[in-house]
Amino acid sequence: MQYQLIETQNQLNDFVEKITGKPVLAIDTEFMRRRTLYPEVALIQVYDGEHLALIDPLAELSLFDFWQVLKNPEVLKVLHSPSEDIEVFQKYAGFVPTPLFDTQFALQILGHGNCMGFAHMVKELLDIEIDKSESRTNWLQRPLTEKQLDYAAADTYHLLPCFEIIKKQIDEAGFFDIVISESELVAQKRAYQTPAELLYKDIKNAWQLRPHDLAVLRELAAWRREKAERKNLALNFVVKEHNMVEIAKRKPASLNALRRVPGVEPMEVNRSGVEILKCIERGKAVPVSEQPAQLKRLIDFPAYKKAAKDIKQKITKAAKERGIPEDVLASKKQINQLISWNWKLDADERKAASKPDLFNSWRYEYVKDVLKEWQN
């Protein structure tokens, strides 16, 4: 396996010239996500079947011409389980390469089970054991070791021949457009941002709170994300999720009272105590008529179990007719997403929220006739 580490502009320019016009590129990224909200990209691996390069984004490089190659709709970009890679491109490059072929999803729709790991795929398809010992390494350190570079290069080197095997089976099954569409859905969902005023609904155990508590939690959740984005801090490094629920329940009026809330850490108070108290005051000032309604879990709806069972039966039938694994057509989470969309959101909230996957992807053509009553 031969590869090139690209650290200068001339090296990158030469590589871009070599891969321009190639119909398929295998791509991977290495990144770190320690305490940050956004992934810190550390390496971009690209292989066209002939030229394999590891591009160092920490070097002083203009990637403009390289981005143009990835933007080319005539070039198929191949990745394995690209959800986080998609986020890397969204944040670092400002776009998602398309069309994108996810080998993990392709294997899933072919009936190989959920979430097959890269090493497992390489073993199953190529009968090659690969070393994954560097998967948790520090990719931001410089210089990178030879072992790190070999590991990174192997990801795309083996990805391309796996893709060629999978692509043949996907074409025979007639699922190519579905694989491409699924990656577009993943990118769309990664790019979607829940409106700040609705973030509190996604907080675990928020259903336990009363309306005046939820008014505080709504303020806390919106503030936490704003600070996380501004400081590039992981959300739980601003304030832990379960602590926000306790704070909303107890509504401490001073820093000392905040410190006494079970679970709240001294660091959270030192860094954000004053801001937290301001959120509490704003939440307490919300008139009763404007406080959020108490949240209901799906299991709190008497008709939930029957509705979920009915949808699942219809999904199973549709999946069998189309020769698709039923958990690919609709997972339990996606069924619950559809029910929540109909039962928990009013018309205005539906406009602000993203549509359920079943009505917002290739799946719609497969289920629109059997799920007519759920389309509002």
MILO-618286 format. One line per field, with one value per residue (C-alpha): residue number from 1; x, y, z. Coordinates in steps of 0.2 Angstrom, whole numbers, m for minus. Layout:
resi <- [NUM,...] $
px <- [X,...] $
py <- [Y,...] $
pz <- [Z,...] $
end
This chain:
resi <- [1,2,3,4,5,6,7,8,9,10,11,12,13,14,15,16,17,18,19,20,21,22,23,24,25,26,27,28,29,30,31,32,33,34,35,36,37,38,39,40,41,42,43,44,45,46,47,48,49,50,51,52,53,54,55,56,57,58,59,60,61,62,63,64,65,66,67,68,69,70,71,72,73,74,75,76,77,78,79,80,81,82,83,84,85,86,87,88,89,90,91,92,93,94,95,96,97,98,99,100,101,102,103,104,105,106,107,108,109,110,111,112,113,114,115,116,117,118,119,120,121,122,123,124,125,126,127,128,129,130,131,132,133,134,135,136,137,138,139,140,141,142,143,144,145,146,147,148,149,150,151,152,153,154,155,156,157,158,159,160,161,162,163,164,165,166,167,168,169,170,171,172,173,174,175,176,177,178,179,180,181,182,183,184,185,186,187,188,189,190,191,192,193,194,195,196,197,198,199,200,201,202,203,204,205,206,207,208,209,210,211,212,213,214,215,216,217,218,219,220,221,222,223,224,225,226,227,228,229,230,231,232,233,234,235,236,237,238,239,240,241,242,243,244,245,246,247,248,249,250,251,252,253,254,255,256,257,258,259,260,261,262,263,264,265,266,267,268,269,270,271,272,273,274,275,276,277,278,279,280,281,282,283,284,285,286,287,288,289,290,291,292,293,294,295,296,297,298,299,300,301,302,303,304,305,306,307,308,309,310,311,312,313,314,315,316,317,318,319,320,321,322,323,324,325,326,327,328,329,330,331,332,333,334,335,336,337,338,339,340,341,342,343,344,345,346,347,348,349,350,351,352,353,354,355,356,357,358,359,360,361,362,363,364,365,366,367,368,369,370,371,372,373,374,375,376] $
px <- [0,8,1,7,6,1,8,12,2,12,9,m10,m11,m2,m14,m30,m24,m22,m39,m49,m60,m60,m78,m76,m67,m65,m65,m63,m58,m50,m55,m56,m70,m65,m73,m79,m96,m89,m77,m59,m54,m36,m34,m43,m40,m44,m41,m46,m40,m23,m17,m20,m16,m18,m21,m16,m29,m18,m5,m7,m16,m29,m42,m52,m48,m50,m67,m72,m68,m79,m93,m93,m109,m101,m90,m96,m90,m89,m88,m92,m104,m102,m113,m99,m89,m104,m103,m84,m88,m102,m92,m75,m79,m96,m104,m107,m100,m113,m118,m112,m112,m113,m106,m113,m131,m129,m124,m139,m151,m144,m148,m131,m138,m137,m121,m108,m91,m77,m66,m80,m84,m66,m65,m81,m79,m60,m55,m42,m39,m35,m28,m40,m28,m26,m45,m44,m27,m24,m25,m21,m4,10,20,9,17,20,8,m6,m3,m4,m20,m28,m22,m29,m46,m48,m37,m48,m64,m63,m63,m77,m87,m84,m91,m106,m110,m112,m125,m134,m136,m143,m155,m160,m156,m143,m154,m160,m142,m138,m155,m151,m135,m144,m156,m142,m134,m151,m154,m136,m139,m156,m156,m170,m177,m170,m188,m191,m174,m181,m193,m178,m171,m172,m185,m192,m209,m208,m208,m224,m227,m218,m203,m203,m203,m186,m180,m184,m173,m159,m159,m159,m145,m134,m134,m130,m115,m110,m109,m101,m87,m87,m90,m99,m116,m113,m97,m108,m121,m125,m143,m149,m143,m154,m169,m165,m161,m178,m187,m178,m175,m161,m161,m142,m125,m124,m142,m136,m121,m133,m143,m139,m127,m122,m103,m93,m86,m103,m107,m90,m91,m110,m118,m123,m130,m140,m148,m153,m161,m171,m177,m182,m192,m200,m206,m215,m234,m245,m253,m237,m229,m226,m239,m234,m225,m232,m222,m229,m233,m244,m256,m269,m269,m250,m247,m261,m255,m237,m242,m253,m239,m227,m238,m240,m222,m218,m230,m223,m205,m208,m217,m201,m188,m181,m177,m191,m179,m172,m188,m193,m185,m194,m187,m194,m211,m211,m205,m220,m232,m225,m226,m244,m249,m237,m235,m248,m249,m236,m224,m224,m219,m204,m199,m191,m203,m203,m191,m205,m212,m195,m185,m185,m196,m211,m214,m214,m226,m237,m252,m252,m249,m262,m270,m254,m250,m256] $
py <- [0,16,33,51,63,80,95,108,117,110,92,96,104,89,77,86,86,67,64,76,67,51,44,37,42,33,46,46,58,58,70,73,77,79,93,102,104,103,89,95,88,81,72,69,52,51,36,35,17,23,38,38,53,59,78,87,101,108,113,130,124,131,117,127,116,100,105,108,90,84,96,88,79,67,60,47,49,33,33,20,26,44,52,61,63,73,84,87,93,103,113,113,114,122,108,90,80,73,61,50,31,24,6,3,7,m2,m18,m15,m14,m30,m39,m40,m32,m15,m5,m17,m10,m6,m20,m32,m27,m29,m46,m52,m45,m46,m59,m46,m43,m24,m16,m5,m1,17,21,31,39,58,63,82,78,82,74,59,42,30,18,32,36,17,15,31,26,8,15,21,8,m6,4,5,m14,m17,m3,m12,m28,m20,m9,m24,m32,m15,m13,m30,m27,m10,0,12,27,22,22,39,46,39,49,65,62,60,76,85,79,84,101,104,114,113,130,137,138,119,112,109,96,85,85,68,68,85,76,75,94,106,120,133,122,120,138,138,123,131,146,135,124,139,147,131,128,147,146,129,136,152,143,127,117,100,104,94,104,119,111,93,88,80,95,107,97,98,116,119,110,119,136,142,161,162,155,146,138,133,124,114,107,88,84,102,103,117,120,123,136,145,146,149,152,170,165,151,162,174,160,155,173,174,158,163,179,170,172,157,159,158,143,127,114,98,86,69,53,42,28,41,41,27,23,22,3,0,13,8,m10,m5,5,m9,m22,m10,m7,m26,m29,m15,m20,m38,m33,m22,m35,m23,m27,m19,m11,m2,4,10,7,8,26,31,24,34,49,48,46,60,71,68,68,80,94,107,114,128,117,105,119,123,105,93,80,62,51,41,56,65,52,38,29,40,31,15,19,34,23,12,27,39,43,49,62,79] $
pz <- [0,m6,0,0,15,8,18,5,m8,m22,m17,m15,m32,m40,m32,m37,m55,m54,m47,m57,m69,m59,m57,m40,m24,m8,6,25,38,55,68,87,98,115,124,108,100,83,77,74,58,58,42,25,16,m3,m14,m33,m35,m41,m30,m11,m2,16,16,32,35,49,36,28,12,1,m2,m14,m29,m19,m14,m32,m35,m21,m27,m44,m46,m59,m45,m34,m16,m6,13,26,40,35,48,57,41,35,50,47,29,34,47,39,21,21,11,10,m5,m16,m23,m8,m7,11,11,28,23,7,17,28,14,6,22,31,47,55,57,51,56,44,50,49,32,26,34,26,9,7,20,27,45,48,63,72,87,81,81,97,94,95,77,81,87,75,68,65,68,54,62,62,44,39,49,40,23,25,28,10,2,8,6,m13,m17,m4,m13,m30,m23,m14,m29,m40,m28,m26,m44,m46,m33,m40,m24,m30,m29,m12,m5,m13,m6,12,13,7,21,34,28,29,47,52,45,53,69,81,85,101,109,106,113,130,123,119,136,145,159,154,154,173,174,177,165,176,178,159,156,166,156,140,144,150,135,123,132,134,115,111,123,117,99,104,114,104,119,120,127,143,146,148,159,161,154,170,180,170,175,193,192,183,197,211,204,215,218,222,218,235,232,214,222,233,219,218,204,200,199,206,188,181,194,192,173,171,187,184,167,174,187,174,164,180,182,164,165,182,174,160,162,166,149,140,149,140,141,151,140,136,132,118,131,140,125,127,109,107,107,95,83,84,81,66,58,60,52,37,36,37,22,12,15,10,m6,m11,m4,8,27,37,49,35,29,46,63,79,82,65,68,85,76,64,79,89,73,72,91,99,87,82,64,68,77,62,50,61,64,51,43,49,39,32,23,20,10,m2,10,6,m11,m2,12,6,1,17,29,22,38,46,33,40] $
end
